[in-house]
Amino acid sequence: MTVSTRNKAATSRAPTAGTARTTYRHGDLHRALLDAGIELARQGGPDAVVLREATRRAGVAPNAAYRHFANRDDLLGAVRAAAVAAAARSMEAELAQLPATGTPTAQAHARVRAVGAGYLRFAHAETGLFRTAFGGRFTVQQTPDPAMGGATGLNPFQHLSAALDDLVTAGALPPARRPGAEYLAWSTVHGMALLAIDGPLRGTPQQMLDLLSQRLLDMVERGL
């Protein structure tokens, strides 16, 4: 998710008199502004997403942005959706590495761990996007926004829910303990992420964080 460099060259001809201009310097200004906003979030979190700066990076006049985003909050919402989708893709990368072997119970446990590991990896590798995705106005939606889905179309919460459902199907999690389990698992892993990026674990060597993360995921599995 980097700022698009397509169509950087300005058009060499001005619009004919009496003909409305239908293009900008960018072939897709909406995408260019969103890419700029994503890069701002990557560098400085949600507070860094400013519409004027996004237009400057996209190479257009500030007023041009209002054809695509009503205000700064509108742009931030789109950036947040893209950041949540990036977290989903991080989970999917972990899930894709799992071997297609082992008992159904072992595979279900492995999927739960992969979802948690992807979340923690995203927090460490893309701290600005992580803060943008899961800070402020992020809510679990009754009707999920497709823009928040990864390559599979599932968002992070849906990945976690699916992994826990797999535990129930495999007989590793009693159905009576399934309701609300996603919130307990999520809060535990999210707390670890915040301790590592903003709390007393900030600055801890990555090797130590990786070990702590594995022990945390062990605790989540046992606690379920």
GICORPE-V798772 format. One record per helix or strand of 3 or more residues. SS is the DSSP state (H for helix, E for strand). FROM is the first residue (numbers start at 1). LEN is the number of residues. If there is no record, write none. Layout:
ss = (SS;SS)
from = (FROM;FROM)
len = (LEN;LEN)
This chain:
ss = (H;H;H;H;H;H;H;H;H;H;H;H)
from = (29;46;51;62;72;104;127;146;156;175;181;206)
len = (16;3;8;6;25;22;8;3;14;3;17;18)
